[in-house]
Amino acid sequence: MYQLRYEDVMNDDMASAKDRERMLFDRSIDMLAAAKANGAGSREAIDAGYFTMRLWTTIIDDLGSEENALPKELKAAIISVGIFVLKEIERIRQGESNDYDTLIEITRSIRDGL
């Protein structure tokens, strides 16, 4: 019978988690690009805003948990970025902004840092 070492399983789980995170960021980027192309009032914009808001809310919640092992300074920095993204999504939703490029750039930067 083949037995896996705990360390190997944990490394695989971490790699899988990073892959899932990348896929979620990729989806957000694609949706934001579609929103930009179709306009702030489009169905694509509504879907992109909702998805990106849920993604960043989940990230912020995870970073705020005791179980998250990232250094406090890094967690605080990412939470600040997330809060900015959430505010910008709300500004777009309210018709006060149409700056999808900044949201796409931020999301790419975070994704590429995984």
Biopython code that builds the backbone (N, CA, C, O; Angstrom):
import numpy as np
from Bio.PDB.StructureBuilder import StructureBuilder

atoms = [
    (1, "MET", "N", (0.841, -1.181, 0.000)),
    (1, "MET", "CA", (0.000, 0.000, 0.000)),
    (1, "MET", "C", (0.887, 1.245, 0.000)),
    (1, "MET", "O", (1.866, 1.322, 0.742)),
    (2, "TYR", "N", (0.538, 2.196, -0.823)),
    (2, "TYR", "CA", (1.316, 3.423, -0.955)),
    (2, "TYR", "C", (0.913, 4.400, 0.131)),
    (2, "TYR", "O", (-0.269, 4.696, 0.305)),
    (3, "GLN", "N", (1.894, 4.897, 0.858)),
    (3, "GLN", "CA", (1.607, 5.862, 1.913)),
    (3, "GLN", "C", (2.267, 7.191, 1.579)),
    (3, "GLN", "O", (3.440, 7.253, 1.211)),
    (4, "LEU", "N", (1.492, 8.234, 1.717)),
    (4, "LEU", "CA", (2.009, 9.579, 1.498)),
    (4, "LEU", "C", (2.486, 10.166, 2.812)),
    (4, "LEU", "O", (1.879, 9.970, 3.864)),
    (5, "ARG", "N", (3.571, 10.879, 2.723)),
    (5, "ARG", "CA", (4.019, 11.606, 3.902)),
    (5, "ARG", "C", (3.109, 12.812, 4.095)),
    (5, "ARG", "O", (2.622, 13.395, 3.127)),
    (6, "TYR", "N", (2.888, 13.176, 5.337)),
    (6, "TYR", "CA", (2.037, 14.323, 5.674)),
    (6, "TYR", "C", (2.531, 15.579, 4.968)),
    (6, "TYR", "O", (1.738, 16.355, 4.435)),
    (7, "GLU", "N", (3.842, 15.774, 4.969)),
    (7, "GLU", "CA", (4.435, 16.960, 4.336)),
    (7, "GLU", "C", (4.103, 17.005, 2.848)),
    (7, "GLU", "O", (3.802, 18.071, 2.310)),
    (8, "ASP", "N", (4.156, 15.853, 2.181)),
    (8, "ASP", "CA", (3.836, 15.809, 0.756)),
    (8, "ASP", "C", (2.374, 16.169, 0.507)),
    (8, "ASP", "O", (2.058, 16.914, -0.421)),
    (9, "VAL", "N", (1.493, 15.639, 1.338)),
    (9, "VAL", "CA", (0.068, 15.934, 1.200)),
    (9, "VAL", "C", (-0.178, 17.417, 1.424)),
    (9, "VAL", "O", (-0.924, 18.044, 0.672)),
    (10, "MET", "N", (0.439, 17.980, 2.448)),
    (10, "MET", "CA", (0.249, 19.398, 2.743)),
    (10, "MET", "C", (0.786, 20.265, 1.612)),
    (10, "MET", "O", (0.163, 21.261, 1.245)),
    (11, "ASN", "N", (1.946, 19.894, 1.054)),
    (11, "ASN", "CA", (2.494, 20.662, -0.062)),
    (11, "ASN", "C", (1.565, 20.608, -1.267)),
    (11, "ASN", "O", (1.356, 21.617, -1.940)),
    (12, "ASP", "N", (1.005, 19.420, -1.540)),
    (12, "ASP", "CA", (0.054, 19.291, -2.643)),
    (12, "ASP", "C", (-1.190, 20.130, -2.388)),
    (12, "ASP", "O", (-1.698, 20.787, -3.297)),
    (13, "ASP", "N", (-1.683, 20.108, -1.148)),
    (13, "ASP", "CA", (-2.866, 20.900, -0.810)),
    (13, "ASP", "C", (-2.600, 22.390, -0.987)),
    (13, "ASP", "O", (-3.457, 23.125, -1.477)),
    (14, "MET", "N", (-1.408, 22.835, -0.586)),
    (14, "MET", "CA", (-1.069, 24.251, -0.734)),
    (14, "MET", "C", (-0.969, 24.621, -2.211)),
    (14, "MET", "O", (-1.424, 25.688, -2.622)),
    (15, "ALA", "N", (-0.365, 23.726, -3.011)),
    (15, "ALA", "CA", (-0.258, 23.987, -4.445)),
    (15, "ALA", "C", (-1.643, 24.033, -5.079)),
    (15, "ALA", "O", (-1.913, 24.891, -5.919)),
    (16, "SER", "N", (-2.513, 23.124, -4.685)),
    (16, "SER", "CA", (-3.880, 23.113, -5.207)),
    (16, "SER", "C", (-4.624, 24.385, -4.809)),
    (16, "SER", "O", (-5.359, 24.957, -5.614)),
    (17, "ALA", "N", (-4.435, 24.821, -3.579)),
    (17, "ALA", "CA", (-5.087, 26.047, -3.111)),
    (17, "ALA", "C", (-4.607, 27.242, -3.921)),
    (17, "ALA", "O", (-5.411, 28.092, -4.305)),
    (18, "LYS", "N", (-3.312, 27.317, -4.184)),
    (18, "LYS", "CA", (-2.781, 28.428, -4.981)),
    (18, "LYS", "C", (-3.330, 28.386, -6.404)),
    (18, "LYS", "O", (-3.643, 29.425, -6.984)),
    (19, "ASP", "N", (-3.446, 27.179, -6.965)),
    (19, "ASP", "CA", (-4.024, 27.051, -8.304)),
    (19, "ASP", "C", (-5.475, 27.524, -8.322)),
    (19, "ASP", "O", (-5.894, 28.217, -9.249)),
    (20, "ARG", "N", (-6.234, 27.150, -7.304)),
    (20, "ARG", "CA", (-7.634, 27.593, -7.221)),
    (20, "ARG", "C", (-7.705, 29.110, -7.081)),
    (20, "ARG", "O", (-8.545, 29.757, -7.708)),
    (21, "GLU", "N", (-6.821, 29.678, -6.256)),
    (21, "GLU", "CA", (-6.802, 31.132, -6.094)),
    (21, "GLU", "C", (-6.482, 31.811, -7.418)),
    (21, "GLU", "O", (-7.120, 32.800, -7.782)),
    (22, "ARG", "N", (-5.497, 31.285, -8.139)),
    (22, "ARG", "CA", (-5.153, 31.862, -9.444)),
    (22, "ARG", "C", (-6.345, 31.807, -10.396)),
    (22, "ARG", "O", (-6.622, 32.772, -11.109)),
    (23, "MET", "N", (-7.046, 30.677, -10.405)),
    (23, "MET", "CA", (-8.213, 30.542, -11.282)),
    (23, "MET", "C", (-9.298, 31.556, -10.923)),
    (23, "MET", "O", (-9.943, 32.115, -11.810)),
    (24, "LEU", "N", (-9.499, 31.791, -9.634)),
    (24, "LEU", "CA", (-10.496, 32.779, -9.214)),
    (24, "LEU", "C", (-10.086, 34.184, -9.627)),
    (24, "LEU", "O", (-10.916, 34.965, -10.094)),
    (25, "PHE", "N", (-8.804, 34.508, -9.456)),
    (25, "PHE", "CA", (-8.327, 35.823, -9.889)),
    (25, "PHE", "C", (-8.428, 35.953, -11.407)),
    (25, "PHE", "O", (-8.819, 37.005, -11.913)),
    (26, "ASP", "N", (-8.077, 34.883, -12.140)),
    (26, "ASP", "CA", (-8.214, 34.911, -13.599)),
    (26, "ASP", "C", (-9.660, 35.163, -14.009)),
    (26, "ASP", "O", (-9.930, 35.951, -14.916)),
    (27, "ARG", "N", (-10.581, 34.492, -13.338)),
    (27, "ARG", "CA", (-11.999, 34.684, -13.657)),
    (27, "ARG", "C", (-12.418, 36.127, -13.394)),
    (27, "ARG", "O", (-13.135, 36.728, -14.194)),
    (28, "SER", "N", (-11.970, 36.676, -12.272)),
    (28, "SER", "CA", (-12.291, 38.065, -11.954)),
    (28, "SER", "C", (-11.738, 39.002, -13.024)),
    (28, "SER", "O", (-12.432, 39.917, -13.467)),
    (29, "ILE", "N", (-10.505, 38.780, -13.436)),
    (29, "ILE", "CA", (-9.879, 39.611, -14.473)),
    (29, "ILE", "C", (-10.680, 39.535, -15.767)),
    (29, "ILE", "O", (-10.975, 40.560, -16.382)),
    (30, "ASP", "N", (-11.031, 38.318, -16.181)),
    (30, "ASP", "CA", (-11.808, 38.149, -17.412)),
    (30, "ASP", "C", (-13.161, 38.852, -17.314)),
    (30, "ASP", "O", (-13.601, 39.504, -18.261)),
    (31, "MET", "N", (-13.808, 38.713, -16.174)),
    (31, "MET", "CA", (-15.123, 39.337, -15.988)),
    (31, "MET", "C", (-15.014, 40.860, -15.968)),
    (31, "MET", "O", (-15.865, 41.551, -16.528)),
    (32, "LEU", "N", (-13.970, 41.385, -15.327)),
    (32, "LEU", "CA", (-13.775, 42.837, -15.298)),
    (32, "LEU", "C", (-13.478, 43.376, -16.695)),
    (32, "LEU", "O", (-13.936, 44.460, -17.055)),
    (33, "ALA", "N", (-12.709, 42.617, -17.481)),
    (33, "ALA", "CA", (-12.425, 43.032, -18.857)),
    (33, "ALA", "C", (-13.710, 43.052, -19.687)),
    (33, "ALA", "O", (-13.913, 43.960, -20.493)),
    (34, "ALA", "N", (-14.573, 42.061, -19.495)),
    (34, "ALA", "CA", (-15.855, 42.036, -20.205)),
    (34, "ALA", "C", (-16.732, 43.204, -19.762)),
    (34, "ALA", "O", (-17.433, 43.803, -20.578)),
    (35, "ALA", "N", (-16.692, 43.524, -18.481)),
    (35, "ALA", "CA", (-17.461, 44.660, -17.967)),
    (35, "ALA", "C", (-16.973, 45.961, -18.595)),
    (35, "ALA", "O", (-17.770, 46.813, -18.985)),
    (36, "LYS", "N", (-15.664, 46.099, -18.685)),
    (36, "LYS", "CA", (-15.096, 47.300, -19.301)),
    (36, "LYS", "C", (-15.551, 47.416, -20.758)),
    (36, "LYS", "O", (-15.917, 48.499, -21.217)),
    (37, "ALA", "N", (-15.525, 46.302, -21.473)),
    (37, "ALA", "CA", (-15.900, 46.308, -22.888)),
    (37, "ALA", "C", (-17.386, 46.600, -23.097)),
    (37, "ALA", "O", (-17.764, 47.204, -24.101)),
    (38, "ASN", "N", (-18.224, 46.177, -22.162)),
    (38, "ASN", "CA", (-19.677, 46.299, -22.334)),
    (38, "ASN", "C", (-20.299, 47.470, -21.588)),
    (38, "ASN", "O", (-21.475, 47.775, -21.786)),
    (39, "GLY", "N", (-19.528, 48.125, -20.736)),
    (39, "GLY", "CA", (-20.031, 49.294, -20.025)),
    (39, "GLY", "C", (-20.517, 48.996, -18.624)),
    (39, "GLY", "O", (-20.917, 47.876, -18.304)),
    (40, "ALA", "N", (-20.473, 50.027, -17.796)),
    (40, "ALA", "CA", (-20.764, 49.886, -16.370)),
    (40, "ALA", "C", (-22.193, 49.447, -16.082)),
    (40, "ALA", "O", (-22.440, 48.848, -15.035)),
    (41, "GLY", "N", (-23.127, 49.720, -16.958)),
    (41, "GLY", "CA", (-24.513, 49.328, -16.718)),
    (41, "GLY", "C", (-24.885, 47.968, -17.283)),
    (41, "GLY", "O", (-26.032, 47.536, -17.166)),
    (42, "SER", "N", (-23.931, 47.296, -17.891)),
    (42, "SER", "CA", (-24.210, 46.025, -18.559)),
    (42, "SER", "C", (-24.347, 44.865, -17.572)),
    (42, "SER", "O", (-23.943, 44.954, -16.413)),
    (43, "ARG", "N", (-24.923, 43.788, -18.066)),
    (43, "ARG", "CA", (-25.028, 42.563, -17.254)),
    (43, "ARG", "C", (-23.629, 42.073, -16.874)),
    (43, "ARG", "O", (-23.419, 41.594, -15.759)),
    (44, "GLU", "N", (-22.679, 42.192, -17.794)),
    (44, "GLU", "CA", (-21.300, 41.777, -17.521)),
    (44, "GLU", "C", (-20.711, 42.575, -16.363)),
    (44, "GLU", "O", (-19.985, 42.031, -15.531)),
    (45, "ALA", "N", (-21.027, 43.860, -16.315)),
    (45, "ALA", "CA", (-20.522, 44.707, -15.229)),
    (45, "ALA", "C", (-21.135, 44.306, -13.893)),
    (45, "ALA", "O", (-20.447, 44.266, -12.873)),
    (46, "ILE", "N", (-22.421, 44.011, -13.903)),
    (46, "ILE", "CA", (-23.087, 43.580, -12.666)),
    (46, "ILE", "C", (-22.481, 42.273, -12.173)),
    (46, "ILE", "O", (-22.169, 42.130, -10.991)),
    (47, "ASP", "N", (-22.315, 41.314, -13.095)),
    (47, "ASP", "CA", (-21.737, 40.018, -12.720)),
    (47, "ASP", "C", (-20.296, 40.163, -12.241)),
    (47, "ASP", "O", (-19.900, 39.537, -11.258)),
    (48, "ALA", "N", (-19.510, 40.990, -12.935)),
    (48, "ALA", "CA", (-18.113, 41.192, -12.549)),
    (48, "ALA", "C", (-18.014, 41.853, -11.183)),
    (48, "ALA", "O", (-17.190, 41.464, -10.356)),
    (49, "GLY", "N", (-18.850, 42.845, -10.951)),
    (49, "GLY", "CA", (-18.841, 43.517, -9.654)),
    (49, "GLY", "C", (-19.201, 42.570, -8.529)),
    (49, "GLY", "O", (-18.546, 42.552, -7.487)),
    (50, "TYR", "N", (-20.242, 41.785, -8.741)),
    (50, "TYR", "CA", (-20.684, 40.837, -7.719)),
    (50, "TYR", "C", (-19.614, 39.779, -7.446)),
    (50, "TYR", "O", (-19.302, 39.495, -6.290)),
    (51, "PHE", "N", (-19.051, 39.197, -8.510)),
    (51, "PHE", "CA", (-18.040, 38.156, -8.336)),
    (51, "PHE", "C", (-16.795, 38.712, -7.649)),
    (51, "PHE", "O", (-16.278, 38.112, -6.707)),
    (52, "THR", "N", (-16.322, 39.851, -8.120)),
    (52, "THR", "CA", (-15.104, 40.442, -7.563)),
    (52, "THR", "C", (-15.321, 40.869, -6.116)),
    (52, "THR", "O", (-14.422, 40.740, -5.286)),
    (53, "MET", "N", (-16.503, 41.373, -5.818)),
    (53, "MET", "CA", (-16.824, 41.741, -4.441)),
    (53, "MET", "C", (-16.803, 40.501, -3.539)),
    (53, "MET", "O", (-16.242, 40.543, -2.444)),
    (54, "ARG", "N", (-17.399, 39.423, -3.985)),
    (54, "ARG", "CA", (-17.400, 38.185, -3.189)),
    (54, "ARG", "C", (-15.983, 37.640, -3.020)),
    (54, "ARG", "O", (-15.616, 37.185, -1.936)),
    (55, "LEU", "N", (-15.189, 37.687, -4.089)),
    (55, "LEU", "CA", (-13.813, 37.203, -4.019)),
    (55, "LEU", "C", (-13.029, 37.978, -2.968)),
    (55, "LEU", "O", (-12.388, 37.381, -2.102)),
    (56, "TRP", "N", (-13.078, 39.312, -3.042)),
    (56, "TRP", "CA", (-12.296, 40.122, -2.115)),
    (56, "TRP", "C", (-12.845, 40.072, -0.694)),
    (56, "TRP", "O", (-12.075, 40.155, 0.262)),
    (57, "THR", "N", (-14.140, 39.939, -0.539)),
    (57, "THR", "CA", (-14.712, 39.795, 0.798)),
    (57, "THR", "C", (-14.218, 38.502, 1.438)),
    (57, "THR", "O", (-13.888, 38.479, 2.624)),
    (58, "THR", "N", (-14.168, 37.436, 0.659)),
    (58, "THR", "CA", (-13.662, 36.155, 1.154)),
    (58, "THR", "C", (-12.185, 36.261, 1.520)),
    (58, "THR", "O", (-11.757, 35.743, 2.552)),
    (59, "ILE", "N", (-11.415, 36.927, 0.679)),
    (59, "ILE", "CA", (-9.981, 37.095, 0.952)),
    (59, "ILE", "C", (-9.779, 37.891, 2.236)),
    (59, "ILE", "O", (-8.975, 37.508, 3.087)),
    (60, "ILE", "N", (-10.500, 38.987, 2.377)),
    (60, "ILE", "CA", (-10.371, 39.819, 3.581)),
    (60, "ILE", "C", (-10.758, 39.026, 4.822)),
    (60, "ILE", "O", (-10.073, 39.097, 5.843)),
    (61, "ASP", "N", (-11.845, 38.274, 4.741)),
    (61, "ASP", "CA", (-12.263, 37.441, 5.879)),
    (61, "ASP", "C", (-11.188, 36.430, 6.241)),
    (61, "ASP", "O", (-10.886, 36.236, 7.418)),
    (62, "ASP", "N", (-10.608, 35.784, 5.231)),
    (62, "ASP", "CA", (-9.563, 34.792, 5.481)),
    (62, "ASP", "C", (-8.331, 35.436, 6.112)),
    (62, "ASP", "O", (-7.748, 34.889, 7.049)),
    (63, "LEU", "N", (-7.943, 36.583, 5.602)),
    (63, "LEU", "CA", (-6.762, 37.260, 6.139)),
    (63, "LEU", "C", (-6.975, 37.721, 7.573)),
    (63, "LEU", "O", (-6.015, 37.832, 8.335)),
    (64, "GLY", "N", (-8.200, 37.985, 7.942)),
    (64, "GLY", "CA", (-8.506, 38.427, 9.296)),
    (64, "GLY", "C", (-8.626, 37.301, 10.306)),
    (64, "GLY", "O", (-8.747, 37.552, 11.505)),
    (65, "SER", "N", (-8.594, 36.068, 9.834)),
    (65, "SER", "CA", (-8.753, 34.939, 10.754)),
    (65, "SER", "C", (-7.438, 34.616, 11.462)),
    (65, "SER", "O", (-6.352, 34.847, 10.931)),
    (66, "GLU", "N", (-7.565, 34.086, 12.652)),
    (66, "GLU", "CA", (-6.395, 33.697, 13.455)),
    (66, "GLU", "C", (-5.588, 32.600, 12.775)),
    (66, "GLU", "O", (-4.372, 32.524, 12.953)),
    (67, "GLU", "N", (-6.256, 31.744, 11.992)),
    (67, "GLU", "CA", (-5.586, 30.610, 11.361)),
    (67, "GLU", "C", (-4.679, 31.017, 10.202)),
    (67, "GLU", "O", (-3.815, 30.241, 9.793)),
    (68, "ASN", "N", (-4.866, 32.211, 9.676)),
    (68, "ASN", "CA", (-4.047, 32.649, 8.555)),
    (68, "ASN", "C", (-2.630, 32.913, 9.042)),
    (68, "ASN", "O", (-2.413, 33.710, 9.955)),
    (69, "ALA", "N", (-1.663, 32.230, 8.418)),
    (69, "ALA", "CA", (-0.281, 32.253, 8.895)),
    (69, "ALA", "C", (0.587, 33.337, 8.254)),
    (69, "ALA", "O", (1.775, 33.426, 8.565)),
    (70, "LEU", "N", (0.037, 34.144, 7.385)),
    (70, "LEU", "CA", (0.842, 35.205, 6.771)),
    (70, "LEU", "C", (1.277, 36.214, 7.828)),
    (70, "LEU", "O", (0.595, 36.394, 8.837)),
    (71, "PRO", "N", (2.414, 36.871, 7.596)),
    (71, "PRO", "CA", (2.848, 37.919, 8.528)),
    (71, "PRO", "C", (1.799, 39.033, 8.621)),
    (71, "PRO", "O", (1.132, 39.358, 7.638)),
    (72, "LYS", "N", (1.667, 39.604, 9.809)),
    (72, "LYS", "CA", (0.643, 40.632, 10.056)),
    (72, "LYS", "C", (0.741, 41.799, 9.082)),
    (72, "LYS", "O", (-0.279, 42.301, 8.610)),
    (73, "GLU", "N", (1.958, 42.232, 8.781)),
    (73, "GLU", "CA", (2.138, 43.377, 7.890)),
    (73, "GLU", "C", (1.618, 43.064, 6.491)),
    (73, "GLU", "O", (0.979, 43.903, 5.855)),
    (74, "LEU", "N", (1.898, 41.853, 6.019)),
    (74, "LEU", "CA", (1.433, 41.455, 4.692)),
    (74, "LEU", "C", (-0.089, 41.333, 4.674)),
    (74, "LEU", "O", (-0.745, 41.777, 3.731)),
    (75, "LYS", "N", (-0.638, 40.730, 5.721)),
    (75, "LYS", "CA", (-2.099, 40.621, 5.809)),
    (75, "LYS", "C", (-2.736, 42.007, 5.788)),
    (75, "LYS", "O", (-3.712, 42.234, 5.073)),
    (76, "ALA", "N", (-2.190, 42.925, 6.564)),
    (76, "ALA", "CA", (-2.745, 44.282, 6.621)),
    (76, "ALA", "C", (-2.673, 44.960, 5.253)),
    (76, "ALA", "O", (-3.612, 45.645, 4.847)),
    (77, "ALA", "N", (-1.568, 44.771, 4.551)),
    (77, "ALA", "CA", (-1.410, 45.394, 3.235)),
    (77, "ALA", "C", (-2.429, 44.839, 2.238)),
    (77, "ALA", "O", (-3.034, 45.596, 1.479)),
    (78, "ILE", "N", (-2.614, 43.527, 2.242)),
    (78, "ILE", "CA", (-3.566, 42.921, 1.306)),
    (78, "ILE", "C", (-4.997, 43.304, 1.672)),
    (78, "ILE", "O", (-5.822, 43.546, 0.792)),
    (79, "ILE", "N", (-5.287, 43.359, 2.958)),
    (79, "ILE", "CA", (-6.618, 43.801, 3.391)),
    (79, "ILE", "C", (-6.876, 45.228, 2.911)),
    (79, "ILE", "O", (-7.974, 45.537, 2.449)),
    (80, "SER", "N", (-5.875, 46.097, 3.016)),
    (80, "SER", "CA", (-6.027, 47.481, 2.535)),
    (80, "SER", "C", (-6.317, 47.520, 1.040)),
    (80, "SER", "O", (-7.161, 48.292, 0.583)),
    (81, "VAL", "N", (-5.618, 46.689, 0.287)),
    (81, "VAL", "CA", (-5.875, 46.602, -1.153)),
    (81, "VAL", "C", (-7.306, 46.131, -1.392)),
    (81, "VAL", "O", (-8.017, 46.681, -2.233)),
    (82, "GLY", "N", (-7.720, 45.113, -0.650)),
    (82, "GLY", "CA", (-9.076, 44.589, -0.793)),
    (82, "GLY", "C", (-10.137, 45.628, -0.494)),
    (82, "GLY", "O", (-11.141, 45.717, -1.201)),
    (83, "ILE", "N", (-9.923, 46.406, 0.539)),
    (83, "ILE", "CA", (-10.878, 47.468, 0.880)),
    (83, "ILE", "C", (-10.952, 48.499, -0.244)),
    (83, "ILE", "O", (-12.035, 48.971, -0.590)),
    (84, "PHE", "N", (-9.798, 48.843, -0.811)),
    (84, "PHE", "CA", (-9.793, 49.762, -1.950)),
    (84, "PHE", "C", (-10.600, 49.187, -3.112)),
    (84, "PHE", "O", (-11.412, 49.886, -3.718)),
    (85, "VAL", "N", (-10.372, 47.906, -3.419)),
    (85, "VAL", "CA", (-11.097, 47.261, -4.522)),
    (85, "VAL", "C", (-12.603, 47.302, -4.265)),
    (85, "VAL", "O", (-13.381, 47.639, -5.157)),
    (86, "LEU", "N", (-13.007, 46.961, -3.049)),
    (86, "LEU", "CA", (-14.437, 46.977, -2.715)),
    (86, "LEU", "C", (-15.033, 48.379, -2.868)),
    (86, "LEU", "O", (-16.143, 48.535, -3.377)),
    (87, "LYS", "N", (-14.291, 49.390, -2.424)),
    (87, "LYS", "CA", (-14.773, 50.770, -2.568)),
    (87, "LYS", "C", (-14.872, 51.168, -4.037)),
    (87, "LYS", "O", (-15.824, 51.835, -4.442)),
    (88, "GLU", "N", (-13.895, 50.760, -4.824)),
    (88, "GLU", "CA", (-13.901, 51.106, -6.249)),
    (88, "GLU", "C", (-15.050, 50.401, -6.979)),
    (88, "GLU", "O", (-15.679, 50.989, -7.859)),
    (89, "ILE", "N", (-15.318, 49.164, -6.621)),
    (89, "ILE", "CA", (-16.459, 48.457, -7.213)),
    (89, "ILE", "C", (-17.755, 49.201, -6.890)),
    (89, "ILE", "O", (-18.622, 49.356, -7.750)),
    (90, "GLU", "N", (-17.878, 49.652, -5.661)),
    (90, "GLU", "CA", (-19.077, 50.401, -5.268)),
    (90, "GLU", "C", (-19.169, 51.722, -6.026)),
    (90, "GLU", "O", (-20.259, 52.132, -6.426)),
    (91, "ARG", "N", (-18.041, 52.387, -6.225)),
    (91, "ARG", "CA", (-18.041, 53.635, -6.999)),
    (91, "ARG", "C", (-18.500, 53.382, -8.434)),
    (91, "ARG", "O", (-19.250, 54.178, -9.000)),
    (92, "ILE", "N", (-18.050, 52.279, -9.016)),
    (92, "ILE", "CA", (-18.484, 51.929, -10.373)),
    (92, "ILE", "C", (-19.980, 51.636, -10.371)),
    (92, "ILE", "O", (-20.712, 52.090, -11.251)),
    (93, "ARG", "N", (-20.421, 50.884, -9.388)),
    (93, "ARG", "CA", (-21.840, 50.533, -9.288)),
    (93, "ARG", "C", (-22.717, 51.779, -9.160)),
    (93, "ARG", "O", (-23.817, 51.832, -9.709)),
    (94, "GLN", "N", (-22.223, 52.770, -8.437)),
    (94, "GLN", "CA", (-22.963, 54.013, -8.229)),
    (94, "GLN", "C", (-22.839, 54.981, -9.410)),
    (94, "GLN", "O", (-23.469, 56.038, -9.409)),
    (95, "GLY", "N", (-22.041, 54.631, -10.406)),
    (95, "GLY", "CA", (-21.858, 55.502, -11.561)),
    (95, "GLY", "C", (-20.865, 56.620, -11.329)),
    (95, "GLY", "O", (-20.807, 57.564, -12.117)),
    (96, "GLU", "N", (-20.079, 56.537, -10.264)),
    (96, "GLU", "CA", (-19.098, 57.572, -9.933)),
    (96, "GLU", "C", (-17.744, 57.314, -10.579)),
    (96, "GLU", "O", (-16.885, 58.195, -10.583)),
    (97, "SER", "N", (-17.543, 56.128, -11.121)),
    (97, "SER", "CA", (-16.273, 55.750, -11.725)),
    (97, "SER", "C", (-16.540, 54.736, -12.827)),
    (97, "SER", "O", (-17.595, 54.103, -12.877)),
    (98, "ASN", "N", (-15.567, 54.602, -13.695)),
    (98, "ASN", "CA", (-15.608, 53.585, -14.745)),
    (98, "ASN", "C", (-14.210, 52.995, -14.899)),
    (98, "ASN", "O", (-13.826, 52.562, -15.985)),
    (99, "ASP", "N", (-13.455, 52.981, -13.802)),
    (99, "ASP", "CA", (-12.040, 52.622, -13.835)),
    (99, "ASP", "C", (-11.816, 51.121, -13.634)),
    (99, "ASP", "O", (-11.331, 50.681, -12.591)),
    (100, "TYR", "N", (-12.178, 50.363, -14.644)),
    (100, "TYR", "CA", (-11.939, 48.918, -14.588)),
    (100, "TYR", "C", (-10.451, 48.592, -14.712)),
    (100, "TYR", "O", (-9.989, 47.579, -14.186)),
    (101, "ASP", "N", (-9.703, 49.451, -15.408)),
    (101, "ASP", "CA", (-8.278, 49.179, -15.609)),
    (101, "ASP", "C", (-7.528, 49.037, -14.288)),
    (101, "ASP", "O", (-6.695, 48.142, -14.142)),
    (102, "THR", "N", (-7.815, 49.906, -13.332)),
    (102, "THR", "CA", (-7.145, 49.826, -12.032)),
    (102, "THR", "C", (-7.491, 48.523, -11.330)),
    (102, "THR", "O", (-6.615, 47.874, -10.758)),
    (103, "LEU", "N", (-8.762, 48.136, -11.368)),
    (103, "LEU", "CA", (-9.170, 46.881, -10.729)),
    (103, "LEU", "C", (-8.500, 45.680, -11.388)),
    (103, "LEU", "O", (-8.070, 44.750, -10.706)),
    (104, "ILE", "N", (-8.414, 45.704, -12.709)),
    (104, "ILE", "CA", (-7.756, 44.612, -13.434)),
    (104, "ILE", "C", (-6.279, 44.560, -13.071)),
    (104, "ILE", "O", (-5.740, 43.483, -12.816)),
    (105, "GLU", "N", (-5.622, 45.712, -13.046)),
    (105, "GLU", "CA", (-4.190, 45.772, -12.714)),
    (105, "GLU", "C", (-3.921, 45.256, -11.300)),
    (105, "GLU", "O", (-2.992, 44.477, -11.089)),
    (106, "ILE", "N", (-4.720, 45.683, -10.346)),
    (106, "ILE", "CA", (-4.553, 45.226, -8.958)),
    (106, "ILE", "C", (-4.742, 43.721, -8.872)),
    (106, "ILE", "O", (-3.950, 43.026, -8.237)),
    (107, "THR", "N", (-5.787, 43.222, -9.507)),
    (107, "THR", "CA", (-6.079, 41.791, -9.451)),
    (107, "THR", "C", (-4.957, 40.989, -10.096)),
    (107, "THR", "O", (-4.575, 39.937, -9.584)),
    (108, "ARG", "N", (-4.428, 41.473, -11.211)),
    (108, "ARG", "CA", (-3.284, 40.797, -11.849)),
    (108, "ARG", "C", (-2.070, 40.780, -10.924)),
    (108, "ARG", "O", (-1.393, 39.760, -10.796)),
    (109, "SER", "N", (-1.801, 41.901, -10.288)),
    (109, "SER", "CA", (-0.638, 41.984, -9.396)),
    (109, "SER", "C", (-0.746, 40.999, -8.243)),
    (109, "SER", "O", (0.227, 40.327, -7.901)),
    (110, "ILE", "N", (-1.924, 40.913, -7.648)),
    (110, "ILE", "CA", (-2.116, 39.977, -6.539)),
    (110, "ILE", "C", (-1.997, 38.545, -7.052)),
    (110, "ILE", "O", (-1.329, 37.717, -6.433)),
    (111, "ARG", "N", (-2.638, 38.253, -8.176)),
    (111, "ARG", "CA", (-2.561, 36.903, -8.760)),
    (111, "ARG", "C", (-1.119, 36.519, -9.061)),
    (111, "ARG", "O", (-0.694, 35.405, -8.758)),
    (112, "ASP", "N", (-0.376, 37.427, -9.650)),
    (112, "ASP", "CA", (1.004, 37.127, -10.024)),
    (112, "ASP", "C", (1.912, 36.959, -8.816)),
    (112, "ASP", "O", (2.983, 36.362, -8.922)),
    (113, "GLY", "N", (1.493, 37.482, -7.671)),
    (113, "GLY", "CA", (2.273, 37.341, -6.447)),
    (113, "GLY", "C", (2.034, 36.034, -5.711)),
    (113, "GLY", "O", (2.695, 35.756, -4.710)),
    (114, "LEU", "N", (1.096, 35.229, -6.195)),
    (114, "LEU", "CA", (0.806, 33.951, -5.524)),
    (114, "LEU", "C", (1.942, 32.958, -5.700)),
    (114, "LEU", "O", (1.863, 31.836, -5.201)),
]
sb = StructureBuilder()
sb.init_structure("model")
sb.init_model(0)
sb.init_chain("A")
sb.init_seg("    ")
for serial, (resi, resn, name, xyz) in enumerate(atoms, 1):
    if name == "N":
        sb.init_residue(resn, " ", resi, " ")
    sb.init_atom(name, np.array(xyz, "f"), 0.0, 1.0, " ", f" {name:<3s}", serial, name[0])
structure = sb.get_structure()
